[in-house]
Structures are given as C-alpha cells and as structure tokens.
Amino acid sequence: MNAHVIIIGGGLGGLTTGALLSKEGCRVTVLEKNPIAGGGLQCFRRQGVLFETGMHIVGGFTPGHNLYEICRYLGIMDKLSIRDTDPDCMDSVTFGRTGEIYRLPRGRVALENYLARRFPGQADGLHRYFDDLWTLSEEVDLFYLRPDSGGMLKPHSDAFLMPADSFIGRYVDDPVLAELLAYMNPMYGGVAGHTPAFVHALINVLYINGSGMFTDGSQQMADALCRLITQAGGEVLTGDPVTEIAVEERFVTRVTTRRGKTYKGDWYISDLHPCTLLTLVPETAFPRSYRSRLQEIPNSYSAFSVYIKFKEGARQPFAGHPCYYQEDHGYVWRLAEYDEADFPRGFMCLTPPAGNQGPWAERMTLNCPMPFSAVAAWADSHTGHRPPDYYAWKERMLQQTLDRLERLRPGIRRDIGLCFASTPLTIRDYYGTKEGAIYGYNRDCRNMALSQVPIGTKVRNLLLTGQNINLHGICGVPLTAIQTAEAIVGRNTIVTKIRQGSLWL
Ligand SMILES: Cc1cc2nc3c(=O)[nH]c(=O)nc-3n(C[C@H](O)[C@H](O)[C@H](O)COP(=O)(O)OP(=O)(O)OC[C@H]3O[C@@H](n4cnc5c(N)ncnc54)[C@H](O)[C@@H]3O)c2cc1C
C-alpha cells in the first residue's frame, strides 16, 4: 500500500487509525487543531502537576485482551506504563446519604462472590447475570479480536439490544444490587431505557477483566502512536485546525487549514464529531437525509471535572482504584439530570498514579456527569472569553462538588493547594465535540438504526473513525480504528495479523 492518507483530528481514533495504516505501508498525515496531539489522551500541567483530560481508567491491557494485543502488534505495548487497579478493590462505590461503601474486587469470580456475600438472597440471579453478561460480549467478534462475521448486521440475541437497566432487572430484584450492577454507568453515559445491554456488557467485561490507570498520564499513548507514524515516514501536524474539506463529485479533493495550508491525499479520514465534520464540507457533499440524521442523533452527557493539587506535605491517601460516589440511591441512571441545588448527584474520582507513587497522593481528579443544558446559557462564548456570571456559576458548582467530596474524604478541603474546574463548554471547545459530549453519540436501543453511523460515507474517499462510530473510550475507539483502516487495506486483514502474532489469542 502506497496510499497517502490524510487524517483530520489527532485523537485516539485518528492516531490509532494512522498507526495501523502506517504499519500497512500507507503514508499518513495527521492534522490536529490543538498544539499537542492526543484529544482525550492529552494531559496538561498546572503548577508543575500533570492532569489527564479524558482518559482516567483503562482496560484490556492484559495479555490476550484487546488493547494489549493491539498495542503489542503496533510495537508500543512496552512503551506504556499502566498501573493495575488493586486486585481486592478495582473500584469502590459509596452512597453518600446512607454511608454504605462497597469495595469491589477485580475479576469475575471474585466480584460475583463478593456481591453474593453482600446480597445472599440474590446469588443465583447474580450467577446468571454474569454468565449472560459475558455471553453478550461474546457476540461482538471484534471485542475478542476475531475476524468480523457480519458486524451489527448479523443476528443477535434478544438481550443484545434490550435496555441495559431492563437487562439487569431480569436477574436481580434487590434495588440496591441492581443499582450496584450499573455503577460503571459514568464510563458509558448510560441512560435508562435507551442504553443497549451490549454497551453495558462490553464496558463491564472490559474493566472487570482488568482495569488500570496510566502512570504519569495518558499522553504517553498519544506520543507512542505519533512516534510510530513519524518513524514510518508520516507526519503529525499540530496547532492548525482544518477549516475546509473540498468535495467534488463525491470525492474529497483537498483539505485546507486555518493557516491556509492545503493537503491532498488518496484517502481522507475524519476523527471529528460528525456534526463538526458537517461544518467543514460543502452542503452538497452529503445527501440531505444523511446530514439531518447526523444532526439528530442524541449525544452522551458531558461532564464537570474538578482538578486538585494537594498541598506540599498533605497526607491524602493514594487510592489504587477509582472511587464512584453517588449522593443517594436511585440516581445511577439519572446521574446527569441537572438540578443546580442537587449538583453533583454523583462523580467518579481518582488519585492518578505517578511513577514514584508513594502512600500519599499528589493530585486528584473528579468527573461529575453534567448535561450540556446546564451551560446552554453561555453556549455562544468561547474559552478565555466567557461572561462573569459563567465564572460565578462555575465557582458555585466547584464548591458544591467539594462539599460532596468531603463526605467521601472528610477534611479534604484543608489539604487542597490548587483547585480548578472544567465544564461541558471546555470539552466542546477543546475537542470540537458537539455539546461537549464525553462519549460522542449515544447508542440508543430504541433506535439503533439512527445511532449506528457507518465508517464509509457517500463521499467515496472519505471515511470516519473515532468514538462516534461503534463505541467510545480506550477500547471502542481502537477497535473502530481497525475497521476504518481495514476499509482501505481489506476486511479482516489487520485483525488477522494481530491474531497471528499473538501468543494468547
Ligand atoms: C472528561 C472525560 C473523561 C473520560 N474518561 C475516560 C476514561 O476514563 N476511560 C475511557 O476509556 N474513556 C474516557 N473518556 C472518553 C475518551 O476520552 C474518548 O472516547 C476518546 O478519547 C475519543 O477519541 P476520539 O479520537 O474519538 O476523539 P477525540 O479525542 O475528541 O479526538 C478528536 C480530535 O480532533 C481534533 N479536532 C477537532 N476539530 C478539528 C479540526 N477542525 N481540525 C483538526 N483537528 C480537529 C480535536 O482537537 C481532537 O484532538 C473520557 C472523556 C472525557 C471528555
């Protein structure tokens, strides 16, 4: 393959697709708007402390699992430093009002046994639930890096597309246990009655099999992918957004950046939110029905994130696992329903590990689900130029979040040296994502046809990649990258090579 591939957007999707194509012999040019490539993988420093933006918990990085095998194939696995979550507590779940704490161990058997001990009357249902959860994940070939035998079009079980909350309700009738089984909701933006059971299954199986956190930040993965592309003769050009994609007779002919540079290739791949892509192509590029469909698909909720640097000498314990906090029971499927007085209903917080990690944490990050509607009043403003009432609101939300954090870690406020927040507007403007959706398009089992966006488009040399196609996150995005790359180099070509080189698959 000597094709020249231009990739618009250097997030996890664009970079992984670029890395896979570079390995296939393509010449890859990645065009990224931000000064540093990585999108959700990107990290930043404040007062010398490193913070992640959009990749806190990862999974699949153990031998034989999808991310490990993809990164091994790309030759970057040994460049990544990932700390496993604690085996006896991969996640803790705290209910603020009642003070209940659940410390969930890693691995299916340990987790099932733990929950059966805490909810003795539910042991049979739990066993069937976990069996069926794994069976659901088995229906997605790519999740197990098996050659695709028909994708979403192949027949699936009844449970595959049923709402995740109804799926859980089939097995357990204890409302607290049902809620606990959905505690990873913030990792997939679950919405009751809409999120399909297969999304719930893939995310849960991924993390229960082994979750971890990047040591010293997720930027290392973006950097490793960029190196791979450049070492193969490609380029990753940053700090200059693509402003126009010219399309003639259903072919992209060139892309132009803000600085007026023009790039031409054989193939063009967009890692952007499809609605952002629509703003760059001529209106006639796609049929009107396709444009309106892309605009109508609902997006996942956004987030209000809080970043904390502890004071020098503070003794805030480092936690080797994420902590999920919920203010009260009954919230797990309604975490992002916004009511200013009751914000945040819940959050996921963690103390990201450093290379020289000791018993005390240097920093902490909290992600609170928040809908875009909470910031809609300031939707016309942009980074650095927002009105005073926005900053006043942001400060109130920050203080409310710290109040709730105090329930999880009493006295934490006195140890905080530096503390600041980002909002759905930050996410929207930073990634160029519609409504600051943290996971892009929502998958909706009531209308899968609407939320399923194919990789190919009516513009024949323009393909899509990234979290809006198939699934989001550390697992979904690289799996889609394989499919996007295979649209150029041949169906199942790459997945077969990954399998052939594996000691485990
Ligand atoms: C707060 C938050 C927390 C998260 N936590 C986790 C987590 O713990 N685990 C997990 O698995 N996932 C997590 N995610 C989701 C994860 O970050 C995403 O699914 C993933 O990074 C998406 O990758 P992508 O390449 O599809 O999109 P992006 O990372 O958004 O990449 C798109 C890229 O396109 C660039 N771009 C936009 N417009 C232009 C333009 N005009 N020209 C050139 N470039 C452009 C953007 O700057 C960006 O770099 C989180 C997301 C958020 C927001």
The ligand as an SDF file (V2000), in Angstrom:
LIG
                    3D

 53 58  0  0  0  0  0  0  0  0999 V2000
  -13.8970   14.1090   30.9050 C   0  0  0  0  0  0  0  0  0  0  0  0
  -13.7240   12.8280   30.1390 C   0  0  0  0  0  0  0  0  0  0  0  0
  -13.3310   11.6790   30.8120 C   0  0  0  0  0  0  0  0  0  0  0  0
  -13.1590   10.4850   30.1070 C   0  0  0  0  0  0  0  0  0  0  0  0
  -12.7010    9.3770   30.7720 N   0  0  0  0  0  0  0  0  0  0  0  0
  -12.4690    8.2280   30.0920 C   0  0  0  0  0  0  0  0  0  0  0  0
  -11.9080    7.1080   30.7430 C   0  0  0  0  0  0  0  0  0  0  0  0
  -11.5920    7.1510   31.9270 O   0  0  0  0  0  0  0  0  0  0  0  0
  -11.7230    5.9700   30.0130 N   0  0  0  0  0  0  0  0  0  0  0  0
  -12.0750    5.8800   28.6970 C   0  0  0  0  0  0  0  0  0  0  0  0
  -11.8940    4.8210   28.0970 O   0  0  0  0  0  0  0  0  0  0  0  0
  -12.5830    6.9570   28.0440 N   0  0  0  0  0  0  0  0  0  0  0  0
  -12.7750    8.1160   28.7010 C   0  0  0  0  0  0  0  0  0  0  0  0
  -13.2700    9.2110   28.0460 N   0  0  0  0  0  0  0  0  0  0  0  0
  -13.6270    9.0660   26.6220 C   0  0  0  0  0  0  0  0  0  0  0  0
  -12.4040    9.1260   25.7470 C   0  0  0  0  0  0  0  0  0  0  0  0
  -11.6250   10.2520   26.0680 O   0  0  0  0  0  0  0  0  0  0  0  0
  -12.8490    9.2260   24.2840 C   0  0  0  0  0  0  0  0  0  0  0  0
  -13.7430    8.1820   23.9630 O   0  0  0  0  0  0  0  0  0  0  0  0
  -11.6910    9.1810   23.2860 C   0  0  0  0  0  0  0  0  0  0  0  0
  -10.5860    9.9170   23.6970 O   0  0  0  0  0  0  0  0  0  0  0  0
  -12.2090    9.6950   21.9560 C   0  0  0  0  0  0  0  0  0  0  0  0
  -11.1960    9.6800   20.9900 O   0  0  0  0  0  0  0  0  0  0  0  0
  -11.5140   10.2470   19.5440 P   0  0  0  0  0  0  0  0  0  0  0  0
  -10.2650   10.1700   18.7760 O   0  0  0  0  0  0  0  0  0  0  0  0
  -12.7300    9.6130   19.0170 O   0  0  0  0  0  0  0  0  0  0  0  0
  -11.9340   11.7760   19.7920 O   0  0  0  0  0  0  0  0  0  0  0  0
  -11.0730   12.9890   20.3670 P   0  0  0  0  0  0  0  0  0  0  0  0
  -10.1270   12.5500   21.4070 O   0  0  0  0  0  0  0  0  0  0  0  0
  -12.0740   14.0380   20.7160 O   0  0  0  0  0  0  0  0  0  0  0  0
  -10.2300   13.4500   19.0990 O   0  0  0  0  0  0  0  0  0  0  0  0
  -10.7050   14.3190   18.1160 C   0  0  0  0  0  0  0  0  0  0  0  0
   -9.5570   15.2060   17.7550 C   0  0  0  0  0  0  0  0  0  0  0  0
   -9.9420   16.0290   16.6640 O   0  0  0  0  0  0  0  0  0  0  0  0
   -9.3870   17.3060   16.8870 C   0  0  0  0  0  0  0  0  0  0  0  0
  -10.1120   18.2770   16.0740 N   0  0  0  0  0  0  0  0  0  0  0  0
  -11.3580   18.7660   16.2570 C   0  0  0  0  0  0  0  0  0  0  0  0
  -11.6700   19.6380   15.2720 N   0  0  0  0  0  0  0  0  0  0  0  0
  -10.5960   19.6890   14.4430 C   0  0  0  0  0  0  0  0  0  0  0  0
  -10.2980   20.3970   13.2360 C   0  0  0  0  0  0  0  0  0  0  0  0
  -11.1800   21.2430   12.7030 N   0  0  0  0  0  0  0  0  0  0  0  0
   -9.0930   20.2020   12.6450 N   0  0  0  0  0  0  0  0  0  0  0  0
   -8.1810   19.3540   13.1780 C   0  0  0  0  0  0  0  0  0  0  0  0
   -8.4110   18.6720   14.3170 N   0  0  0  0  0  0  0  0  0  0  0  0
   -9.6050   18.8220   14.9470 C   0  0  0  0  0  0  0  0  0  0  0  0
   -9.5350   17.5190   18.3720 C   0  0  0  0  0  0  0  0  0  0  0  0
   -8.7010   18.5430   18.8530 O   0  0  0  0  0  0  0  0  0  0  0  0
   -9.1610   16.1330   18.8980 C   0  0  0  0  0  0  0  0  0  0  0  0
   -7.7830   16.0220   19.1470 O   0  0  0  0  0  0  0  0  0  0  0  0
  -13.4280   10.4250   28.7210 C   0  0  0  0  0  0  0  0  0  0  0  0
  -13.8190   11.5940   28.0370 C   0  0  0  0  0  0  0  0  0  0  0  0
  -13.9440   12.7860   28.7390 C   0  0  0  0  0  0  0  0  0  0  0  0
  -14.3250   14.0290   27.9990 C   0  0  0  0  0  0  0  0  0  0  0  0
  1  2  1  0
  2  3  1  0
  2 52  2  0
  3  4  2  0
  4  5  1  0
  4 50  1  0
  5  6  2  0
  6  7  1  0
  6 13  1  0
  7  8  2  0
  7  9  1  0
  9 10  1  0
 10 11  2  0
 10 12  1  0
 12 13  2  0
 13 14  1  0
 14 15  1  0
 14 50  1  0
 15 16  1  0
 16 17  1  0
 16 18  1  0
 18 19  1  0
 18 20  1  0
 20 21  1  0
 20 22  1  0
 22 23  1  0
 23 24  1  0
 24 25  2  0
 24 26  1  0
 24 27  1  0
 27 28  1  0
 28 29  2  0
 28 30  1  0
 28 31  1  0
 31 32  1  0
 32 33  1  0
 33 34  1  0
 33 48  1  0
 34 35  1  0
 35 36  1  0
 35 46  1  0
 36 37  1  0
 36 45  1  0
 37 38  2  0
 38 39  1  0
 39 40  1  0
 39 45  2  0
 40 41  1  0
 40 42  2  0
 42 43  1  0
 43 44  2  0
 44 45  1  0
 46 47  1  0
 46 48  1  0
 48 49  1  0
 50 51  2  0
 51 52  1  0
 52 53  1  0
M  END
$$$$
